[in-house]
Amino acid sequence: MVILAAATWIALAPPVVHTQVKGSIEASLATQVGNDAPALGAQVARLLRFRGDINKNVHPGDLLSLMFEHAPEPELLALAYHGSEITLFAYRFRGADGIDRYYDDQGTLIEPRILHSPVLGYVQITELVQKGRGKRKHNGLDFKAPVGTPVVMPFDGVVARVNWSTRVNGKCVEVVYKNGHVGRFLHLDRVDKGVIAGAHLAAGAAVGAVGNSGRSLAPHLHYEIRSQPGDVLDPLKIHGTEKATVPAGDRAAFDAARAQLRARLTPTPTETSVR
């Protein structure tokens, strides 16, 4: 990969890029990271959306610094965003549970943690419910997780159907919860035995496993909740959320990692002048 003038490369270390926003985040990165811009732009947007509206609160002239690696695809390690409406430092950190997550300067998880999660040990919520003018329609939450990660019932319910429209949905399950809401689990790697139409499943019961089946570009669970008339509901509001922080046992390691990453994100006077 070629890093151009405004980027920073340190031998044997992940590259750091400093840029000003000009148009979209992806376009702002394109001249510096080339073909990596779409992936890195999407990863930056996933984090910023938990601090504001990407379409309304990201402006030309906002400053962005990021560090990334290839593993083998480009993966964001840290970012610093200084905008007129959004300010965010984010650091990828792997705790004792072995899962990489993004935390802010205070050690708080960037995204809210969903209660009664349908995915045990998910990495990140990569897509939210989106609807309305100027937004790409998306009817559920996408949970990033490795193929095979367990998917469970968040609430008691009854299985309505299994494996319909599989060309798009992949292996999938639809359930009706006790309150009448309809839950859908799409792009599964497998559906567990006993998950058949009419089966009663208790909260915590196995549904299947995260996969990449159907119309899916990467391993994840697409999870929807709908009302009985079919209106799309926001799982974050239905389930509820909580703040999560770095576990006490990992705090010292996080503080050390954050200090190193933040030092790398700080531009030199020369780098600042070429933004």
C-alpha positions, 0 to 999 in steps of 0.5 A: 500500500502507498501512503501519500504525503499527508499520511504518516508511516512508521516502520514496523508499526500501523500507519496513521493518517491525518486529514480534514473532512472534505465531503464524505469521510470516505472521500476524505480518506481516499487520496491517502489510503486508496482502496482502503477508504471504503472500509475505513470510512465505514468503520469511522462512521459506525463509531461517530453515529453514536455521537451524532447524525453523520449526515447533519453533524459531520462538516467540512473542515472537521479534523480526523486522525486514525490508525489502522492495520491490515488483518487481512482487511483494513481494521481501525485501531484508533481514531481522534475526531475533532469537529464543530459538533462531534468530538471523539477519541476511540481505541480498540482494546481486547480485554480478558474475554478476547473480544476487540471493542472500541472504548472512549478516553474514559474507558466507556464503550462507544456504543450502548450495550443492548440488554437481553442480547440475542448474540452472546459475545458480539463484537460491535453493533455495525448497523442501526435501524435507519429510515427516513429521507436521506438515509439508507433503509435498514430494518434492524440491528447488525451484530458483528461476530465470528461465524459460529457465535451462539444466537439465543432467544432474548425473550420467551416466544414461539417459533413462527417460521424457519428458513424463508426467502433464503436467497436473501435472508440465508438461514433464518428464524422468525419468532413471536414474543410474549408481548406480540412483537415479532423477532427475526434472526437472519444470515445464520450459519445454522438453525439449532435442532428443535427450532421449528414452527410452533416450538416454544423457546424460553429466554436464553434458549439456543436459536442457532449461530451467527453466519454469513448466509444469504445476501450478506457481505461479512459474518453478522446477525441481522436482528429485527423486531416488528409489531404485529401490523409489520411496523419496524421497531428499534431493538435498542428501545425495545430491549433497553441499553446500558453503559459499559466500561472496561472491566476493572481487571483490564483497566491498567492494560487499557490505560497503557494501550490508550496512552500509546495509541493517543500519542501516535494519533497526535500529529506533528507540526509538519503533519498538521500543516499538510492537512 
